[in-house]
Amino acid sequence: MDLRATGLWFYPDGLTSDECVAFARRVESLGYSALWLPEAGGRDPFVLAARLLDHTSRLVVATGVANVYARDAMAMKAAQHTLAEQSGGRFLLGIGISHRLLVEDVRGHVYGRPVSAMKAYLDRFEAASFGATPPPERPPVVLAALGPRMLELARDRADGAHPYMVTPEHTRGARAILGPDRLLCTEQKVVLEPDRARALAIARGSAAISMGLTLPNYRNSLIRQGFDESDFDASLPGGVSERVVEAVVAMGDAAALRARVDAHASAGATHVCVHPLHPEGSSVPHWPTIEALAPRG
């Protein structure tokens, strides 16, 4: 599984199934190494991954991330191994503990302490059997990890980490914790818009930002990264300061967006997952951005 090239992180719920296939094929043709699919209440990412893997030949399909409260460890392992075997090793499982709101209010489960809950889940995952024909190689697992304890768990019990809504400085710190050999697949939101005021408005209007920054896990992560409570205030446009938006969203022309991707790579990211924000808030691909950031060479 070669993840050296840039990947693409995308919500597919605005597309039909056939449009998803056409989208994945075009992403593959542009040279992206992986397509990352979230689990956020829409399509089942494993069902969609099966179809996309069946209609592509090189593209890695990854979950960014599958919710551990949505399926037990044996079901998660069965899905992972099935997709890895069917695709010849092109499936990357990313798992995470999600957020209390999405686990308790939306799914009706009891949300545990994040690191303890993930440790217990990994115990069950490792112990789970898989009775079908196995993939030729052990398929990898990365954890949604933001804080130091979850990053340590990703180092010790998984193949690496998939941080979301972080800065290059966070990437540097994550690499120091993970060590040199673990995968570090960092998500980076981007807005292709040279006008700063318009770019800020697009970023603030994005559901990925407005929802994300109200969730305590991301807010606490950003405070650990050097922001403070004054950056999260209802009196601010969108409830968040400009410096937070600029820290988690790369804005500007293609060169500026590439510079942020390169900053993550220089800080130690194995793989950067570009997450384009559509200028009109639409959940369809913004091809000018996707084409502008297609891997070079």
N, C-alpha and C positions, 0 to 999 in steps of 0.2 A: 504494500500500500504506500504509494508515493504521494506525500502531501506537501511537497516542497513548493508547488505553485499555489497561488492564491485560490481560496475557495469562495463560494457565494452562499450567504445566509438569507433565506427568503421565506416569507409566509405565503403558502400557495393557495389560500382559501378563496381568493378572488377568481381563480381559474377553474374551468371544468377539468375533468380527468384527462381528456384528450389534449387540452391546452397545456396541462402539466407535462405531459410527455413531450410535446413540441418544445416547451420551454427547456426541459432538461437536455434534450438533444442539442439545442442551440447553445446552451451553457457549455456543454461538452465540446462543441465545435470551436468555441472561443478559447479553449485551453484551460479553463478552470479545472482544478483537480478534484474538487468536492462540492456537492450541493448539500447544505445543512437545512434540515426541516425541523421546525419547532413542534411542540405539543401544547396547544393553547386553547383547546375546546372546539377545534374544527375537525379537519380530517385526521384519521388515525395515521400517524407517521409511518408505522410499519407496513400497513396495507399499501400506502402510496409508494413507499420505498421499494416494495416488491415490484410494482408496475414500472417504476422508473429504472430500476436496475435491469429489468427484462428488456427495456427498450433503449439502453445505452450499452457501450462496450468498454469504456475506460473510466468513466466518471465514478468516483466514490460517492455514495449516498450516506449521510450521517444524520443522526438525531441530535438536535441541539435545543433542548434535550428532552428525552423521554422521562416522564414523571414516575418516580418509584411508587407513588401512592396509587397509580392508575392500574398497576398489574403486579401480581406477586413475582417473586424472584425467579421461580421456575418458569413462569410464562414469559418473563423478560429474556431469560437465557434461551428458551426455545425459539423465540422470535429472532434473536441475534444469530444463533447458530444456523437456523433455517436460511436466513437471508445471506449469511456469509457463504454457506455451501452453494446455494443457488447461483450466486453472483461471481463465484470464483474469488472470493475474498475482498469484494468491493463495498462491504457494509461496515460502517464505524458506529458503534453504539455509544452515544453520550447519554448519561443519566444524571438526574438531579432531584433534590428534595423539594423543589418548587417553593411555594409561599403559603403561609398560613391561610390567607384569604382564598386562594385557589384550591387548597386541600380541604379546609373545613367548610367554608361557606358554599363553594361550588360543588365539591365532590362528597361532602358529608363524612369525611374521615377525621381522625384525631391527628393533629400535627405534632410530631415529636421534636425533641431537641435535634437540630440539624446534623451535627457530626455523629452523635450517638445513633440516630435513626439510620444514617448512611452506613455506619459500621455494621449494624445489625443486618441491614439489607445485603451488604456485600458478603457477610457470613453465609446467608441463605443462598445467595447467588452462586457463590463458589461451591457450595455443597450440592446444588441442584444437579440432577442427572439429565442427560439428553439422550433419548433412546433411538434416535434416527441416525442416518449416515452423517458423520460429523464433517465439518469443513476440513480441508487439508491442513490448515494451520489454525492455531488458537486465535480467534478474532479479538481485536482490541476493544477496550472500554476506557472512556474518559469521563471524568466527573465534572459537573458544573461546580466550580470551586472559585471562591472569591477571597475568603479570609485565610489566614495562615494555617489554622487547624485543618480545614477542608483541603487545602493544597498539600499539606503533609499526608493526608489520607490518600489523595490522588497519587502521590509519589509512592507510598508504601503498599497500596492495595489495588492500584489501577495502572493503566498505561499512560496516564497523564491527565491534563485538565482542559476544560473548555470554559474560560472566563467570559462573561458577558457584561457589557457596559463598563469598560475599564480603560485606563489610560496607558500609554507606553511605560510610564513609571511603574504602574502596577505589573505590567508584563515583566519588567526587569526584576522586581521583587519576587514574582511568581517563579521565574526561572531559577533564582537563587535558592528557593525552597525546593523546587522539583529536582534540581540537579541537572546534569547535562544530557541525560538519556531519555527522559520522559517527554511525551508529546505535550506541546503547549499550543492549543488551537484557539486563538484569540478572536473574538467577534469585534468588528469595528463598523459603526454606523457612518454613512457618508451621505452628503448632500452635494450634488453637482450644481453649484450656483455661485458665480463669482461675486454677486452683490451680497454683502454681509448682512444687511438688514433683512433682505428677502430670505437668505439662507437660514437665519435665526428663526424667522417666522415659520418656515417649512419644518425645521427641526422641532420647534416647540409645538407645532400642530400635529406632529406625528403621534399616532397611538402608541408606537413602540417607546417613545420618550415619555409621554404624559402618563401612561399606565406604569411604565417601568420605574419612574422616579417617585411614584406614590407607594411602591412596595418596600417594606422596611429592609429586606435583605439588600436591595440595591442602594437604598439611601444610606444604610449603615456602612456598606462597602465604600461608598464615595466619601463618607466622613473619615473612614480609616485612610483613604487616599489623600487626605489633606484639606477637604472642604469642611464647612461647619454648618450649624443649624441656621445661621443667617442666610445661607445659600438656598434654603428651602423655606420659603415664606409665601403665604397666600397673597401678600401685597405685590409680589413680583409677577411680571407677565408669565403666565403658565405656571406660576408657583415655584419657579426655579431661577437662579441667577444665570446671567450670560456666561460666566466663567465655567459653570457646570456643563451647560449645553456645549460650549466650545471644547470642553475636555473630553466629552464622550461622543461627539459627532464631529467628524472631519468635514469641513465646509470650504468651498471655493472651486477653483478650476481643477482639471484633471491632475495637474502637477501637484497641487496642494493635497489632493486626496491620496495620490501615490506616495507623497512624502510621509503621510501619517501611517500608511501601510508599511513603508520602509522603516519607520521609527519603531514599530512593533517588532519587525524582523530583527533590527539591530539590537533591540532590547532582549531578544532571546526567544521570540515566538517561532515555533516550528512551522506554523501555518496560520495565516490571517484570513478570517472569514468576513468578507466584505458584505455589509448589510445596507443596500441602497434604500434610502427613504424617498418615496415618490413625491415630487413637488406638488402634486395635487391631492396628496393624502390617499391615493388609490392603492388597492392591494393587488395591482397588476405590475408586471415587470417594467422598470424604467430603463429601456434599452440604451439610451445615450450614456447613462452611468455605467451599466454593465459592460458595454462595449469599450468605454474609455478606460476601464480598469482591468480589462482582460489581460491575463498574464503575458508578459513580453517574451518573445523568443519561442 
